[in-house]
């Protein structure tokens, strides 16, 4: 595989949303000022929140990240042998730590793929891209900055007929309600030509005790991660939400097969946001749903794919069916 001059090897693209992405003020007006109170989980990830998430991934209880990483290390050669992608397009690539398994497999197989990370935190993405092109002299990275909840149809993907492998890891699709998850897969499907594939990482249903512990680790990182969103609201909206008045709760909702993270008011209090010139009264015991993390079975995975005209061509499972990597194609 021919080496490329370094300077052309990381290209940075800004991606314009195809639809308006609600602002924090929009989301607070729409879903926090009145009951039932919810907040989209994307607001967890300020600098402190991202640090806390890294700490969560190191806890003994939170198994998804390390389990997916180990499964990728095992399955990457088979995935690359099956797809041999000309383009590897990743949604929410973060630090691309896990994707390295796929790029290393391309290297071993002599597949000179082109890597297209799509990430909202540009600096993390560009730093990862620089490290990758240092390690793989043949690799070109087209780093796309933007928010995938704003739509995918503006992605500047090469229209060269090359085979595409879309990658969506981390179980993040589990944070979407069923409708939104299907809409997301439909958008990815619209960019898939015959022979293209999607690699999806999804967490599996298991013992509720194991699941609840994974979202309420003994070190308290998840509780701090959850409560940190109050700091985000107060800082960004000039709020006076009393963080000490909120407890962290993680419950496995058996009916919907999902973890629910809640901030629960320990005592009644008023909240006011100067940026909105509005507020609300929290009752003692009242909760704010700050994240859902859906857990899947083989059946619910196949149902979700079928609903989006996709089907699994390969399904890699971790030990005890603890986690799944699905290689899907358009049906
Ligand atoms: C990274 C979004 C997949 O839902 O498991 C970790 C985030 N929340 N602990 C998940 C998270 C609480 C995580 N995702």
py3Dmol code that shows the C-alpha trace and the ligand (Angstrom):
import py3Dmol

protein = """\
ATOM      1  CA  UNK A   1       0.000   0.000   0.000  1.00  0.00           C
ATOM      2  CA  UNK A   2       1.573   3.302  -1.148  1.00  0.00           C
ATOM      3  CA  UNK A   3       2.496   5.813   1.593  1.00  0.00           C
ATOM      4  CA  UNK A   4       0.932   9.299   1.187  1.00  0.00           C
ATOM      5  CA  UNK A   5       2.651  12.643   1.981  1.00  0.00           C
ATOM      6  CA  UNK A   6       1.609  13.411   5.589  1.00  0.00           C
ATOM      7  CA  UNK A   7       0.086  16.855   5.122  1.00  0.00           C
ATOM      8  CA  UNK A   8      -2.744  15.643   2.887  1.00  0.00           C
ATOM      9  CA  UNK A   9      -3.586  12.825   5.179  1.00  0.00           C
ATOM     10  CA  UNK A  10      -5.961  14.463   7.635  1.00  0.00           C
ATOM     11  CA  UNK A  11      -8.620  16.549   5.949  1.00  0.00           C
ATOM     12  CA  UNK A  12     -11.088  18.428   8.153  1.00  0.00           C
ATOM     13  CA  UNK A  13     -14.676  18.937   6.986  1.00  0.00           C
ATOM     14  CA  UNK A  14     -17.404  20.960   8.723  1.00  0.00           C
ATOM     15  CA  UNK A  15     -20.832  19.304   8.298  1.00  0.00           C
ATOM     16  CA  UNK A  16     -23.934  21.528   8.169  1.00  0.00           C
ATOM     17  CA  UNK A  17     -27.005  19.990   9.865  1.00  0.00           C
ATOM     18  CA  UNK A  18     -29.842  19.105   7.485  1.00  0.00           C
ATOM     19  CA  UNK A  19     -32.364  19.927  10.175  1.00  0.00           C
ATOM     20  CA  UNK A  20     -32.383  22.314  13.085  1.00  0.00           C
ATOM     21  CA  UNK A  21     -30.798  20.844  16.217  1.00  0.00           C
ATOM     22  CA  UNK A  22     -32.789  21.972  19.284  1.00  0.00           C
ATOM     23  CA  UNK A  23     -30.769  24.225  21.571  1.00  0.00           C
ATOM     24  CA  UNK A  24     -30.407  23.685  25.336  1.00  0.00           C
ATOM     25  CA  UNK A  25     -33.031  26.368  25.887  1.00  0.00           C
ATOM     26  CA  UNK A  26     -35.383  24.602  23.428  1.00  0.00           C
ATOM     27  CA  UNK A  27     -34.901  21.267  25.179  1.00  0.00           C
ATOM     28  CA  UNK A  28     -35.364  22.727  28.674  1.00  0.00           C
ATOM     29  CA  UNK A  29     -38.515  24.558  27.599  1.00  0.00           C
ATOM     30  CA  UNK A  30     -39.865  21.452  25.892  1.00  0.00           C
ATOM     31  CA  UNK A  31     -39.009  18.767  28.420  1.00  0.00           C
ATOM     32  CA  UNK A  32     -37.907  20.099  31.821  1.00  0.00           C
ATOM     33  CA  UNK A  33     -40.197  22.983  32.762  1.00  0.00           C
ATOM     34  CA  UNK A  34     -43.241  20.684  32.959  1.00  0.00           C
ATOM     35  CA  UNK A  35     -43.772  17.121  34.165  1.00  0.00           C
ATOM     36  CA  UNK A  36     -42.925  14.445  33.164  1.00  0.00           C
ATOM     37  CA  UNK A  37     -39.457  15.983  33.262  1.00  0.00           C
ATOM     38  CA  UNK A  38     -36.723  14.693  30.962  1.00  0.00           C
ATOM     39  CA  UNK A  39     -33.377  15.906  29.577  1.00  0.00           C
ATOM     40  CA  UNK A  40     -31.501  14.590  26.514  1.00  0.00           C
ATOM     41  CA  UNK A  41     -28.291  12.746  27.610  1.00  0.00           C
ATOM     42  CA  UNK A  42     -26.132  14.775  25.220  1.00  0.00           C
ATOM     43  CA  UNK A  43     -25.932  17.500  27.884  1.00  0.00           C
ATOM     44  CA  UNK A  44     -23.888  15.206  30.144  1.00  0.00           C
ATOM     45  CA  UNK A  45     -20.787  15.683  27.994  1.00  0.00           C
ATOM     46  CA  UNK A  46     -19.152  18.935  29.016  1.00  0.00           C
ATOM     47  CA  UNK A  47     -15.430  18.619  29.889  1.00  0.00           C
ATOM     48  CA  UNK A  48     -16.208  17.406  33.423  1.00  0.00           C
ATOM     49  CA  UNK A  49     -18.844  15.006  32.122  1.00  0.00           C
ATOM     50  CA  UNK A  50     -16.487  13.559  29.506  1.00  0.00           C
ATOM     51  CA  UNK A  51     -13.840  13.027  32.205  1.00  0.00           C
ATOM     52  CA  UNK A  52     -16.417  11.322  34.426  1.00  0.00           C
ATOM     53  CA  UNK A  53     -17.496   9.075  31.550  1.00  0.00           C
ATOM     54  CA  UNK A  54     -13.855   8.012  31.060  1.00  0.00           C
ATOM     55  CA  UNK A  55     -13.749   7.209  34.804  1.00  0.00           C
ATOM     56  CA  UNK A  56     -17.005   5.222  34.528  1.00  0.00           C
ATOM     57  CA  UNK A  57     -15.456   3.066  31.784  1.00  0.00           C
ATOM     58  CA  UNK A  58     -12.649   2.120  34.226  1.00  0.00           C
ATOM     59  CA  UNK A  59     -15.032   0.927  36.975  1.00  0.00           C
ATOM     60  CA  UNK A  60     -15.445  -2.828  37.540  1.00  0.00           C
ATOM     61  CA  UNK A  61     -19.233  -2.478  37.231  1.00  0.00           C
ATOM     62  CA  UNK A  62     -19.467  -0.696  33.874  1.00  0.00           C
ATOM     63  CA  UNK A  63     -18.697  -3.593  31.487  1.00  0.00           C
ATOM     64  CA  UNK A  64     -19.995  -2.332  28.067  1.00  0.00           C
ATOM     65  CA  UNK A  65     -16.912  -0.433  26.860  1.00  0.00           C
ATOM     66  CA  UNK A  66     -14.328  -3.105  27.699  1.00  0.00           C
ATOM     67  CA  UNK A  67     -16.601  -5.909  26.518  1.00  0.00           C
ATOM     68  CA  UNK A  68     -17.176  -4.217  23.165  1.00  0.00           C
ATOM     69  CA  UNK A  69     -13.448  -3.485  22.840  1.00  0.00           C
ATOM     70  CA  UNK A  70     -12.530  -7.133  23.442  1.00  0.00           C
ATOM     71  CA  UNK A  71     -15.207  -8.320  20.992  1.00  0.00           C
ATOM     72  CA  UNK A  72     -13.919  -5.904  18.341  1.00  0.00           C
ATOM     73  CA  UNK A  73     -10.364  -7.167  18.861  1.00  0.00           C
ATOM     74  CA  UNK A  74     -11.652 -10.697  18.208  1.00  0.00           C
ATOM     75  CA  UNK A  75     -13.993  -9.945  15.295  1.00  0.00           C
ATOM     76  CA  UNK A  76     -12.216  -7.210  13.319  1.00  0.00           C
ATOM     77  CA  UNK A  77     -10.346  -9.501  10.922  1.00  0.00           C
ATOM     78  CA  UNK A  78     -13.561 -11.354  10.074  1.00  0.00           C
ATOM     79  CA  UNK A  79     -15.457  -8.064   9.611  1.00  0.00           C
ATOM     80  CA  UNK A  80     -12.803  -6.587   7.303  1.00  0.00           C
ATOM     81  CA  UNK A  81     -12.487  -9.877   5.386  1.00  0.00           C
ATOM     82  CA  UNK A  82     -16.285  -9.792   4.912  1.00  0.00           C
ATOM     83  CA  UNK A  83     -16.613  -6.128   3.838  1.00  0.00           C
ATOM     84  CA  UNK A  84     -13.140  -4.988   2.663  1.00  0.00           C
ATOM     85  CA  UNK A  85     -14.304  -1.368   2.924  1.00  0.00           C
ATOM     86  CA  UNK A  86     -12.910   1.421   0.758  1.00  0.00           C
ATOM     87  CA  UNK A  87     -14.514   3.836   3.217  1.00  0.00           C
ATOM     88  CA  UNK A  88     -14.975   3.397   6.991  1.00  0.00           C
ATOM     89  CA  UNK A  89     -17.518   5.940   8.236  1.00  0.00           C
ATOM     90  CA  UNK A  90     -17.960   6.208  12.014  1.00  0.00           C
ATOM     91  CA  UNK A  91     -20.729   8.054  13.853  1.00  0.00           C
ATOM     92  CA  UNK A  92     -19.726   9.511  17.204  1.00  0.00           C
ATOM     93  CA  UNK A  93     -16.102   8.395  16.845  1.00  0.00           C
ATOM     94  CA  UNK A  94     -14.829  10.089  20.012  1.00  0.00           C
ATOM     95  CA  UNK A  95     -11.149   9.171  20.483  1.00  0.00           C
ATOM     96  CA  UNK A  96     -11.386   6.357  17.897  1.00  0.00           C
ATOM     97  CA  UNK A  97      -9.797   4.046  20.478  1.00  0.00           C
ATOM     98  CA  UNK A  98     -12.031   1.090  19.580  1.00  0.00           C
ATOM     99  CA  UNK A  99     -11.941   1.776  15.838  1.00  0.00           C
ATOM    100  CA  UNK A 100      -8.201   1.103  15.876  1.00  0.00           C
ATOM    101  CA  UNK A 101      -9.029  -2.607  15.893  1.00  0.00           C
ATOM    102  CA  UNK A 102     -10.782  -2.228  12.524  1.00  0.00           C
ATOM    103  CA  UNK A 103      -7.989  -0.088  11.026  1.00  0.00           C
ATOM    104  CA  UNK A 104      -5.354  -2.552  12.264  1.00  0.00           C
ATOM    105  CA  UNK A 105      -7.352  -5.346  10.608  1.00  0.00           C
ATOM    106  CA  UNK A 106      -7.380  -3.322   7.355  1.00  0.00           C
ATOM    107  CA  UNK A 107      -3.599  -2.989   7.675  1.00  0.00           C
ATOM    108  CA  UNK A 108      -3.178  -6.742   8.152  1.00  0.00           C
ATOM    109  CA  UNK A 109      -5.480  -7.460   5.204  1.00  0.00           C
ATOM    110  CA  UNK A 110      -3.865  -4.876   2.924  1.00  0.00           C
ATOM    111  CA  UNK A 111      -7.182  -2.997   2.634  1.00  0.00           C
ATOM    112  CA  UNK A 112      -6.310   0.716   2.191  1.00  0.00           C
ATOM    113  CA  UNK A 113      -9.539   2.019   3.664  1.00  0.00           C
ATOM    114  CA  UNK A 114     -10.256   5.735   4.059  1.00  0.00           C
ATOM    115  CA  UNK A 115     -11.479   6.697   7.531  1.00  0.00           C
ATOM    116  CA  UNK A 116     -14.366   9.177   7.943  1.00  0.00           C
ATOM    117  CA  UNK A 117     -14.954   9.914  11.664  1.00  0.00           C
ATOM    118  CA  UNK A 118     -18.023  12.098  12.379  1.00  0.00           C
ATOM    119  CA  UNK A 119     -17.764  13.713  15.806  1.00  0.00           C
ATOM    120  CA  UNK A 120     -19.085  16.736  17.686  1.00  0.00           C
ATOM    121  CA  UNK A 121     -15.875  17.146  19.764  1.00  0.00           C
ATOM    122  CA  UNK A 122     -13.534  18.208  16.923  1.00  0.00           C
ATOM    123  CA  UNK A 123     -10.275  18.433  18.877  1.00  0.00           C
ATOM    124  CA  UNK A 124     -10.539  14.882  20.253  1.00  0.00           C
ATOM    125  CA  UNK A 125     -11.279  13.650  16.721  1.00  0.00           C
ATOM    126  CA  UNK A 126      -8.377  15.554  15.090  1.00  0.00           C
ATOM    127  CA  UNK A 127      -5.902  14.436  17.754  1.00  0.00           C
ATOM    128  CA  UNK A 128      -6.985  10.833  17.186  1.00  0.00           C
ATOM    129  CA  UNK A 129      -6.660  11.300  13.413  1.00  0.00           C
ATOM    130  CA  UNK A 130      -3.082  12.612  13.731  1.00  0.00           C
ATOM    131  CA  UNK A 131      -2.130   9.622  15.881  1.00  0.00           C
ATOM    132  CA  UNK A 132      -3.737   7.183  13.420  1.00  0.00           C
ATOM    133  CA  UNK A 133      -1.965   8.554  10.322  1.00  0.00           C
ATOM    134  CA  UNK A 134       1.335   8.402  12.244  1.00  0.00           C
ATOM    135  CA  UNK A 135       0.753   4.710  12.943  1.00  0.00           C
ATOM    136  CA  UNK A 136      -0.622   3.807   9.479  1.00  0.00           C
ATOM    137  CA  UNK A 137       1.380   5.464   6.655  1.00  0.00           C
ATOM    138  CA  UNK A 138      -1.205   4.448   4.034  1.00  0.00           C
ATOM    139  CA  UNK A 139      -4.199   5.892   5.871  1.00  0.00           C
ATOM    140  CA  UNK A 140      -6.132   9.033   4.934  1.00  0.00           C
ATOM    141  CA  UNK A 141      -8.597  10.488   7.446  1.00  0.00           C
ATOM    142  CA  UNK A 142     -11.492  12.747   6.452  1.00  0.00           C
ATOM    143  CA  UNK A 143     -12.471  14.171   9.835  1.00  0.00           C
ATOM    144  CA  UNK A 144     -16.058  15.452   9.798  1.00  0.00           C
ATOM    145  CA  UNK A 145     -17.119  17.876  12.548  1.00  0.00           C
ATOM    146  CA  UNK A 146     -20.793  17.967  13.423  1.00  0.00           C
ATOM    147  CA  UNK A 147     -23.692  16.438  15.327  1.00  0.00           C
ATOM    148  CA  UNK A 148     -25.229  13.307  13.836  1.00  0.00           C
ATOM    149  CA  UNK A 149     -28.614  14.183  15.404  1.00  0.00           C
ATOM    150  CA  UNK A 150     -28.643  16.982  12.801  1.00  0.00           C
ATOM    151  CA  UNK A 151     -28.883  14.502   9.945  1.00  0.00           C
ATOM    152  CA  UNK A 152     -26.478  12.586   7.711  1.00  0.00           C
ATOM    153  CA  UNK A 153     -27.387  13.653   4.171  1.00  0.00           C
ATOM    154  CA  UNK A 154     -24.803  16.468   4.158  1.00  0.00           C
ATOM    155  CA  UNK A 155     -21.870  14.167   4.858  1.00  0.00           C
ATOM    156  CA  UNK A 156     -19.202  14.944   2.183  1.00  0.00           C
ATOM    157  CA  UNK A 157     -18.690  11.246   1.446  1.00  0.00           C
ATOM    158  CA  UNK A 158     -16.760  10.297  -1.706  1.00  0.00           C
ATOM    159  CA  UNK A 159     -19.162   9.324  -4.510  1.00  0.00           C
ATOM    160  CA  UNK A 160     -16.584   6.970  -6.034  1.00  0.00           C
ATOM    161  CA  UNK A 161     -18.691   3.817  -5.840  1.00  0.00           C
ATOM    162  CA  UNK A 162     -16.305   2.503  -3.193  1.00  0.00           C
ATOM    163  CA  UNK A 163     -17.637   0.039  -0.623  1.00  0.00           C
ATOM    164  CA  UNK A 164     -18.765   1.708   2.607  1.00  0.00           C
ATOM    165  CA  UNK A 165     -18.693   0.310   6.141  1.00  0.00           C
ATOM    166  CA  UNK A 166     -20.685   2.450   8.578  1.00  0.00           C
ATOM    167  CA  UNK A 167     -19.728   2.042  12.246  1.00  0.00           C
ATOM    168  CA  UNK A 168     -21.922   2.981  15.236  1.00  0.00           C
ATOM    169  CA  UNK A 169     -20.445   1.654  18.465  1.00  0.00           C
ATOM    170  CA  UNK A 170     -20.705   2.076  22.208  1.00  0.00           C
ATOM    171  CA  UNK A 171     -24.352   1.007  22.534  1.00  0.00           C
ATOM    172  CA  UNK A 172     -25.214   4.654  21.895  1.00  0.00           C
ATOM    173  CA  UNK A 173     -28.184   3.688  19.698  1.00  0.00           C
ATOM    174  CA  UNK A 174     -29.611   2.390  22.990  1.00  0.00           C
ATOM    175  CA  UNK A 175     -29.953   5.982  24.193  1.00  0.00           C
ATOM    176  CA  UNK A 176     -32.573   6.609  21.474  1.00  0.00           C
ATOM    177  CA  UNK A 177     -36.270   5.933  21.918  1.00  0.00           C
ATOM    178  CA  UNK A 178     -37.465   3.207  19.489  1.00  0.00           C
ATOM    179  CA  UNK A 179     -38.824   5.697  16.924  1.00  0.00           C
ATOM    180  CA  UNK A 180     -35.652   7.776  16.924  1.00  0.00           C
ATOM    181  CA  UNK A 181     -33.451   4.656  16.730  1.00  0.00           C
ATOM    182  CA  UNK A 182     -35.330   3.444  13.654  1.00  0.00           C
ATOM    183  CA  UNK A 183     -35.107   6.913  12.076  1.00  0.00           C
ATOM    184  CA  UNK A 184     -31.348   6.924  12.687  1.00  0.00           C
ATOM    185  CA  UNK A 185     -30.912   3.506  11.026  1.00  0.00           C
ATOM    186  CA  UNK A 186     -33.085   4.642   8.120  1.00  0.00           C
ATOM    187  CA  UNK A 187     -30.786   7.633   7.608  1.00  0.00           C
ATOM    188  CA  UNK A 188     -27.720   5.380   7.602  1.00  0.00           C
ATOM    189  CA  UNK A 189     -29.513   2.919   5.301  1.00  0.00           C
ATOM    190  CA  UNK A 190     -30.176   5.728   2.826  1.00  0.00           C
ATOM    191  CA  UNK A 191     -26.394   6.113   2.419  1.00  0.00           C
ATOM    192  CA  UNK A 192     -25.795   2.376   1.917  1.00  0.00           C
ATOM    193  CA  UNK A 193     -25.431   0.950  -1.600  1.00  0.00           C
ATOM    194  CA  UNK A 194     -25.619  -2.795  -2.331  1.00  0.00           C
ATOM    195  CA  UNK A 195     -22.595  -4.478  -0.718  1.00  0.00           C
ATOM    196  CA  UNK A 196     -22.214  -1.735   1.916  1.00  0.00           C
ATOM    197  CA  UNK A 197     -22.580  -2.636   5.573  1.00  0.00           C
ATOM    198  CA  UNK A 198     -23.272  -1.227   9.045  1.00  0.00           C
ATOM    199  CA  UNK A 199     -21.389  -2.377  12.157  1.00  0.00           C
ATOM    200  CA  UNK A 200     -23.561  -1.767  15.215  1.00  0.00           C
ATOM    201  CA  UNK A 201     -22.552  -2.216  18.865  1.00  0.00           C
ATOM    202  CA  UNK A 202     -25.491  -2.947  21.184  1.00  0.00           C
ATOM    203  CA  UNK A 203     -25.694  -3.950  24.840  1.00  0.00           C
ATOM    204  CA  UNK A 204     -27.772  -6.974  25.760  1.00  0.00           C
ATOM    205  CA  UNK A 205     -30.505  -7.682  28.294  1.00  0.00           C
ATOM    206  CA  UNK A 206     -29.090  -9.434  31.368  1.00  0.00           C
ATOM    207  CA  UNK A 207     -29.486  -9.768  35.150  1.00  0.00           C
ATOM    208  CA  UNK A 208     -31.079  -6.495  36.396  1.00  0.00           C
ATOM    209  CA  UNK A 209     -28.626  -6.462  39.303  1.00  0.00           C
ATOM    210  CA  UNK A 210     -25.678  -6.408  36.915  1.00  0.00           C
ATOM    211  CA  UNK A 211     -27.295  -3.709  34.795  1.00  0.00           C
ATOM    212  CA  UNK A 212     -28.208  -1.439  37.699  1.00  0.00           C
ATOM    213  CA  UNK A 213     -24.727  -1.780  39.201  1.00  0.00           C
ATOM    214  CA  UNK A 214     -23.211  -0.781  35.828  1.00  0.00           C
ATOM    215  CA  UNK A 215     -25.135   2.498  36.088  1.00  0.00           C
ATOM    216  CA  UNK A 216     -24.530   3.065  39.803  1.00  0.00           C
ATOM    217  CA  UNK A 217     -20.919   2.132  40.446  1.00  0.00           C
ATOM    218  CA  UNK A 218     -19.631   1.981  44.032  1.00  0.00           C
ATOM    219  CA  UNK A 219     -17.028   4.724  43.349  1.00  0.00           C
ATOM    220  CA  UNK A 220     -19.910   7.086  42.577  1.00  0.00           C
ATOM    221  CA  UNK A 221     -18.669   8.180  39.125  1.00  0.00           C
ATOM    222  CA  UNK A 222     -22.018   7.555  37.458  1.00  0.00           C
ATOM    223  CA  UNK A 223     -23.861   9.437  40.224  1.00  0.00           C
ATOM    224  CA  UNK A 224     -21.451  12.378  39.732  1.00  0.00           C
ATOM    225  CA  UNK A 225     -21.844  12.092  35.927  1.00  0.00           C
ATOM    226  CA  UNK A 226     -25.610  12.246  36.259  1.00  0.00           C
ATOM    227  CA  UNK A 227     -25.648  15.116  38.762  1.00  0.00           C
ATOM    228  CA  UNK A 228     -23.076  17.067  36.728  1.00  0.00           C
ATOM    229  CA  UNK A 229     -25.804  17.958  34.238  1.00  0.00           C
ATOM    230  CA  UNK A 230     -27.185  20.270  36.935  1.00  0.00           C
ATOM    231  CA  UNK A 231     -23.884  22.200  36.793  1.00  0.00           C
ATOM    232  CA  UNK A 232     -24.266  22.396  33.026  1.00  0.00           C
ATOM    233  CA  UNK A 233     -27.803  23.825  33.327  1.00  0.00           C
ATOM    234  CA  UNK A 234     -26.866  26.323  36.039  1.00  0.00           C
ATOM    235  CA  UNK A 235     -23.769  27.473  34.133  1.00  0.00           C
ATOM    236  CA  UNK A 236     -25.376  27.683  30.685  1.00  0.00           C
ATOM    237  CA  UNK A 237     -28.806  29.019  31.720  1.00  0.00           C
ATOM    238  CA  UNK A 238     -28.046  31.096  34.816  1.00  0.00           C
ATOM    239  CA  UNK A 239     -29.868  28.606  37.009  1.00  0.00           C
ATOM    240  CA  UNK A 240     -30.104  27.986  40.739  1.00  0.00           C
ATOM    241  CA  UNK A 241     -30.815  24.225  40.733  1.00  0.00           C
ATOM    242  CA  UNK A 242     -29.564  22.994  44.169  1.00  0.00           C
ATOM    243  CA  UNK A 243     -27.346  20.044  43.173  1.00  0.00           C
ATOM    244  CA  UNK A 244     -27.278  18.792  46.792  1.00  0.00           C
ATOM    245  CA  UNK A 245     -31.085  18.366  46.637  1.00  0.00           C
ATOM    246  CA  UNK A 246     -30.824  15.651  43.962  1.00  0.00           C
ATOM    247  CA  UNK A 247     -30.101  11.961  44.329  1.00  0.00           C
ATOM    248  CA  UNK A 248     -28.936   9.603  41.569  1.00  0.00           C
ATOM    249  CA  UNK A 249     -31.079   6.583  40.647  1.00  0.00           C
ATOM    250  CA  UNK A 250     -30.533   3.875  38.033  1.00  0.00           C
ATOM    251  CA  UNK A 251     -33.363   1.403  37.535  1.00  0.00           C
ATOM    252  CA  UNK A 252     -33.848  -1.389  35.015  1.00  0.00           C
ATOM    253  CA  UNK A 253     -37.312  -1.047  33.480  1.00  0.00           C
ATOM    254  CA  UNK A 254     -38.135  -4.697  32.706  1.00  0.00           C
ATOM    255  CA  UNK A 255     -41.107  -3.865  30.485  1.00  0.00           C
ATOM    256  CA  UNK A 256     -39.152  -1.567  28.154  1.00  0.00           C
ATOM    257  CA  UNK A 257     -35.880  -3.490  28.677  1.00  0.00           C
ATOM    258  CA  UNK A 258     -33.970  -0.328  29.397  1.00  0.00           C
ATOM    259  CA  UNK A 259     -31.901   1.289  32.109  1.00  0.00           C
ATOM    260  CA  UNK A 260     -33.382   4.608  33.229  1.00  0.00           C
ATOM    261  CA  UNK A 261     -31.193   7.178  34.952  1.00  0.00           C
ATOM    262  CA  UNK A 262     -33.042   9.633  37.145  1.00  0.00           C
ATOM    263  CA  UNK A 263     -32.233  12.704  39.235  1.00  0.00           C
ATOM    264  CA  UNK A 264     -34.632  12.490  42.181  1.00  0.00           C
ATOM    265  CA  UNK A 265     -35.474  15.494  44.375  1.00  0.00           C
ATOM    266  CA  UNK A 266     -34.827  14.720  48.042  1.00  0.00           C
ATOM    267  CA  UNK A 267     -36.959  17.710  49.142  1.00  0.00           C
ATOM    268  CA  UNK A 268     -39.344  20.137  47.481  1.00  0.00           C
ATOM    269  CA  UNK A 269     -37.741  23.276  46.012  1.00  0.00           C
ATOM    270  CA  UNK A 270     -38.086  25.936  43.341  1.00  0.00           C
ATOM    271  CA  UNK A 271     -35.789  26.264  40.321  1.00  0.00           C
ATOM    272  CA  UNK A 272     -35.278  29.415  38.220  1.00  0.00           C
ATOM    273  CA  UNK A 273     -33.318  29.942  34.981  1.00  0.00           C
ATOM    274  CA  UNK A 274     -32.522  33.615  34.282  1.00  0.00           C
ATOM    275  CA  UNK A 275     -31.718  32.823  30.609  1.00  0.00           C
ATOM    276  CA  UNK A 276     -35.308  31.640  30.177  1.00  0.00           C
ATOM    277  CA  UNK A 277     -36.822  33.941  32.804  1.00  0.00           C
ATOM    278  CA  UNK A 278     -38.709  30.810  33.765  1.00  0.00           C
ATOM    279  CA  UNK A 279     -38.569  27.994  36.319  1.00  0.00           C
ATOM    280  CA  UNK A 280     -40.493  25.191  37.982  1.00  0.00           C
ATOM    281  CA  UNK A 281     -41.263  23.641  41.360  1.00  0.00           C
ATOM    282  CA  UNK A 282     -39.873  20.174  42.100  1.00  0.00           C
ATOM    283  CA  UNK A 283     -41.836  18.052  44.554  1.00  0.00           C
ATOM    284  CA  UNK A 284     -40.015  15.787  47.031  1.00  0.00           C
ATOM    285  CA  UNK A 285     -39.489  12.400  45.356  1.00  0.00           C
ATOM    286  CA  UNK A 286     -40.160  13.817  41.878  1.00  0.00           C
ATOM    287  CA  UNK A 287     -37.678  12.737  39.200  1.00  0.00           C
ATOM    288  CA  UNK A 288     -36.012  13.998  36.042  1.00  0.00           C
ATOM    289  CA  UNK A 289     -35.265  11.242  33.484  1.00  0.00           C
ATOM    290  CA  UNK A 290     -31.768  12.081  32.237  1.00  0.00           C
ATOM    291  CA  UNK A 291     -30.983   8.996  30.133  1.00  0.00           C
ATOM    292  CA  UNK A 292     -32.401   5.744  28.823  1.00  0.00           C
ATOM    293  CA  UNK A 293     -30.047   2.942  27.818  1.00  0.00           C
ATOM    294  CA  UNK A 294     -31.986   0.227  26.030  1.00  0.00           C
ATOM    295  CA  UNK A 295     -30.784  -3.351  26.236  1.00  0.00           C
ATOM    296  CA  UNK A 296     -31.451  -5.774  23.423  1.00  0.00           C
ATOM    297  CA  UNK A 297     -32.062  -9.452  22.718  1.00  0.00           C
ATOM    298  CA  UNK A 298     -31.317 -11.228  19.431  1.00  0.00           C
ATOM    299  CA  UNK A 299     -35.026 -10.904  18.658  1.00  0.00           C
ATOM    300  CA  UNK A 300     -35.307  -7.175  19.379  1.00  0.00           C
ATOM    301  CA  UNK A 301     -32.130  -6.556  17.346  1.00  0.00           C
ATOM    302  CA  UNK A 302     -33.510  -8.458  14.361  1.00  0.00           C
ATOM    303  CA  UNK A 303     -36.867  -6.677  14.728  1.00  0.00           C
ATOM    304  CA  UNK A 304     -35.190  -3.252  14.757  1.00  0.00           C
ATOM    305  CA  UNK A 305     -33.101  -4.094  11.672  1.00  0.00           C
ATOM    306  CA  UNK A 306     -36.093  -5.565   9.810  1.00  0.00           C
ATOM    307  CA  UNK A 307     -38.076  -2.428  10.526  1.00  0.00           C
ATOM    308  CA  UNK A 308     -35.342  -0.470   8.700  1.00  0.00           C
ATOM    309  CA  UNK A 309     -35.035  -2.895   5.757  1.00  0.00           C
ATOM    310  CA  UNK A 310     -31.794  -4.276   7.108  1.00  0.00           C
ATOM    311  CA  UNK A 311     -30.678  -7.737   8.149  1.00  0.00           C
ATOM    312  CA  UNK A 312     -27.739  -9.126  10.109  1.00  0.00           C
ATOM    313  CA  UNK A 313     -25.202 -10.918   7.913  1.00  0.00           C
ATOM    314  CA  UNK A 314     -22.963 -11.544  10.908  1.00  0.00           C
ATOM    315  CA  UNK A 315     -23.675 -11.370  14.643  1.00  0.00           C
ATOM    316  CA  UNK A 316     -20.702 -11.482  16.987  1.00  0.00           C
ATOM    317  CA  UNK A 317     -21.576 -12.116  20.637  1.00  0.00           C
ATOM    318  CA  UNK A 318     -19.453 -11.665  23.740  1.00  0.00           C
ATOM    319  CA  UNK A 319     -19.260 -14.399  26.320  1.00  0.00           C
ATOM    320  CA  UNK A 320     -22.636 -15.118  27.955  1.00  0.00           C
ATOM    321  CA  UNK A 321     -24.299 -13.029  25.217  1.00  0.00           C
ATOM    322  CA  UNK A 322     -23.239  -9.988  27.299  1.00  0.00           C
ATOM    323  CA  UNK A 323     -22.801  -7.719  24.254  1.00  0.00           C
ATOM    324  CA  UNK A 324     -23.398  -7.767  20.486  1.00  0.00           C
ATOM    325  CA  UNK A 325     -21.604  -6.536  17.387  1.00  0.00           C
ATOM    326  CA  UNK A 326     -23.911  -6.808  14.399  1.00  0.00           C
ATOM    327  CA  UNK A 327     -22.770  -6.542  10.796  1.00  0.00           C
ATOM    328  CA  UNK A 328     -25.902  -5.552   8.911  1.00  0.00           C
ATOM    329  CA  UNK A 329     -26.695  -4.934   5.256  1.00  0.00           C
ATOM    330  CA  UNK A 330     -29.724  -3.577   3.416  1.00  0.00           C
ATOM    331  CA  UNK A 331     -32.220  -6.425   3.101  1.00  0.00           C
TER     332      UNK A 331
END
"""
ligand_1 = """\
14
LIG
C -21.890 5.774 26.069
C -24.078 6.393 25.894
C -23.522 4.190 25.596
O -25.661 4.495 27.817
O -24.224 3.057 28.550
C -22.637 5.301 30.843
C -23.442 6.340 28.646
N -24.466 6.467 30.909
N -23.073 5.309 32.127
C -24.514 4.150 28.081
C -23.506 6.018 30.107
C -24.183 6.024 32.146
C -23.367 5.080 27.829
N -23.230 5.352 26.355
"""
view = py3Dmol.view(width=600, height=400)
view.addModel(protein, "pdb")
view.setStyle({"model": 0}, {"cartoon": {"style": "trace"}})
view.addModel(ligand_1, "xyz")
view.setStyle({"model": 1}, {"stick": {}})
view.zoomTo()
view.show()
